[in-house]
Amino acid sequence: MFGLGTIIELVKTAMGYFTKKQESKDELVAKNSEQQNEITLEETRKGFTWRQALGYVLTFIVAWNYIVIPILGVCFGVVLPPIPLADIWKVLIILIGGN
């Protein structure tokens, strides 16, 4: 039905397709990284940006949980509930540049 040559050609064609697809994916990642770097440079030139504001707000929330709430509790006896930090950490790490 199918000869050995036909099966070999089919495997070669499939491997070529997947190899090209992987290369194009790597090129796309590199291109996106370059574009993101350009955006970051433009925002840095503008001065205070929304990213910086978000960074300050998230940092304040973390400091509130780990510094302000314990100090209020120990020094003044005021017990405040902490803010859940799971999503805050995720956004802060992404904002810093992690994945």
Buried (B, 14 or more C-beta within 10 A) or exposed (E): EEEEEEEEEEEEEEEEEEEEEEEEEEEEEEEEEEEEEEEEEEBEEEEEBEEEEEBEEBEEBBEBBEEEBEEBEEEEEEEEEEEEBEEBEEBBEEBEEEE
